[in-house]
């Protein structure tokens, strides 16, 4: 008589026993017993099947094992006291020992709905009530009086906080509170503990009436084999730093994971080492007041703070910004030694004070001694520098008010051609294909020949000659015409890749000699100068080490009057689809790195630099300067036709 929907029907059987299933297919009129099935009907679950539960109070949202006396092998559920068991479905299985694991999501009072073994009902159990309370806070315990104990020793630990009778606590290894059962009644006094395992321990706490185990956030205790020793650190470096300035300090004896701090003398017991050291014992420390400070140290894996014997850090006042009031020079040439005298009050500048010229004092470390009458400066980059000072015993780097140093490029002639010296910059033009006198010095002459690039509006040096004053001995550099075809696998080993170098006058009456490669040696007596050839490597600190597949090359010549470089270079203003022109217009750059006496040199370049009066002939070579890009915005310094003036690095 029960109709089935989707193979499901609701049946009520009025007596206990074993029953057969009689079935009729849809549309039929028979009643056929189904031989494979029987239904066992048991007595209704008793309202007193479960006589007691333990515990009777648990924590909200915490999986808790509850013992149901008389509930073995049944199923159960706790529902709010105002709800009906008739609409509840018991879903927690009770094992043969009467235990089941229950999680109740919200606090309140709950009744027990139970279903006996083999049953399908849900019967409220008389006299059974479960109380669910809020979770235990993680801030009940605010402090403990001992944070580190020795392995295997018995210790009495006093907890601080507000406790209730029946509150429980226990220490367990860090990260294990969820699986730990608090067992010591904290309301009865201090805890007595002893641990056999070294490590960090957290305090697990349970409020009275709860069933959870909550780690107390402010509490951590270390169990160690030995505490931090008072002689763990034998020395520090430096011994003195500047107040309120982050300073790297090496702690000899320290290692990775160790911690340290500097505290007022005699206060290490209440200090917390908070600077973590690296594997070398290094850490960065900032001390906010002046004076002498103890080193408070903590070995890795410990929670103590131990004063280190004989280790004291002195913290001094910040370096004043007016230590230096004047400088003998404010303009120098790049990569050139120059002596500078610094002036300041004797009350401000003392022995072993240090300084440095830098772009930014915050990232600079003063390294030259200012107690001498003069300092020697050699700066490798052009730009505007400031003077950074550091008092003896300090660790800061303070910009000195009004003291600047402008570092200018070496006087040079490069592409375009253009002559640059300090703030003086003049573009000039020479008839191409003709060797022109560029510079005359007491011990050498410099000539150069230009070629046109895309048209008469742009020129490049293609041939440069350095000769003795009488012109009988000379070295001539030419840019190779076939650089675009260079193939390293087919090239002769050790040969020049971008230069052709010819020497004449090595022997009276002998024909000029073509040098093989950068390994060639030129005797000092040949031109009265030291001469070396250098190949620019890919890893050198220069923007363009290559011309196509070939390496750039330089001749470095240093005589009594001049020190100069002549280097091959590509026409870097051509790139992208015009990249082939960068190689086609490969050329020579000339950089005069040092002039011993400007009054002793003459010719086209000194006149263009502005160190010699300009003749009418030189003035006729000067062309209108082309607009310059905004190099402060990070662009490359190129000219209207795109040609870059390159100052070669010392690695050339």
C-alpha angles and dihedrals in degrees: 000000000000114000116219124224116191088346091303131113138161116242132189118195116191101201138040124252141078118308135195122226114239112197136190122189119230110281093016131115101205132093114218125186112233103228096200097058139063130166123221114210116199132191118278116272110266119241086227098047090112110050100180144359131212125233101026093193128047140169123268117260094002121123103239132182109231124188114222108197107220094011100104114153094357130112128243147177135191116226132179112283092245094055130089124246088211089077096039126093115213106227108165114092117224115215125224089268090060094251129133134169114237133184118192115191102207137032122256142083119312138191126215121243111195137189120195122226111290093009131121101201132095113222127185110236114232117241096003116128129166121201117208116197134191118277119272110264118240091228103061092106112051102179147354125215096226121045099173131041135174119255114264096011126120115241135181111218124193118210124211121213142074112298136183128213109273096026109141133206142171138173118243136171114284112281097019104092093106090062096040127093113217108228112166119090104230094192091069096063142275122351120247111213140174126178132196096191123075116227146080118310130201127204114245115202136190126188117227109275092023133110102201131097112218126189111234105233098213096049129087127151130188126216108200140175091226132000124241109289122233091231097048090113114051099183145349132219125239102028093198132042140171122268116259092004120122104237132180110235126185116219108202106221095026123117145181113315095013115128134213145170137180115239138175110286113278095016104095092109090067097035125099116219103224107162111094115215126219127228092281094052092254125144138159114244133188119192116193100203138041126252140066119318136194121232110240109199136189124188117224112276094028136099101204130105113218127185110235114232116247096358115124128164120208116211116198136189121281118271110264118241092229101057089114117044102175143014127208092225134033100173127052138161121256118261092008128122112240132170116229126189116212121206126205144137114291087228089060105036115057140160117306095011108146137213145178138189109234143151092241124021094201091068098034129095114212108232112164123084111242095191091087121085093250138013126214115229128192114173121189099201132057120236143082115309132192128209115250118196135193125193117231107274093020132111102202131098114219126187113236114231114250097359113122136155124204114207112200131193118265114265105271150157119221137148127337073034101265131168117213129187120160106307092343114101125169130173116210141180131219130191103265124239093028127103110238131193107248106170139002122202130172092259105029147021127221123206130174141187125206134207130200121253119197091343144325090301094073132045137181133193108251100168131032127179128196114193144171116266091262092048094233096114121044147158117215125196121199130181110243112249097215104050091128088065095050113136115183095202090056097038121107109259114256095008126133111271102194105010136069110203122192126184125199131184096036088128126016110262094004122133119251113279125224111221117227104218150319090299091069115122123217118195116237090235093061094077100356090253142096108256127189135166120219135190117216109230126212091247094053117115095252129110100234114027094163140056101205104306094336126090122242116247135200140197113218113200123179119182135162093275105027143029112195144159128217111194139176115239141172125242092257094185087077115074142137110030088358094054092113089064091058086064096036090056095044107149147162127278123201120208118182100204099181137014114192095202122006090197089064097056127076141168140075099324098046088049091050091047088055096239092111130039111271116245123216089250092055092043088056089058095056114101130199109278116250121233114274127221123241100268090179087070089062100262122139113261101254133154133233092276088042100247115150123220105220126200106202118230123237086258090068 
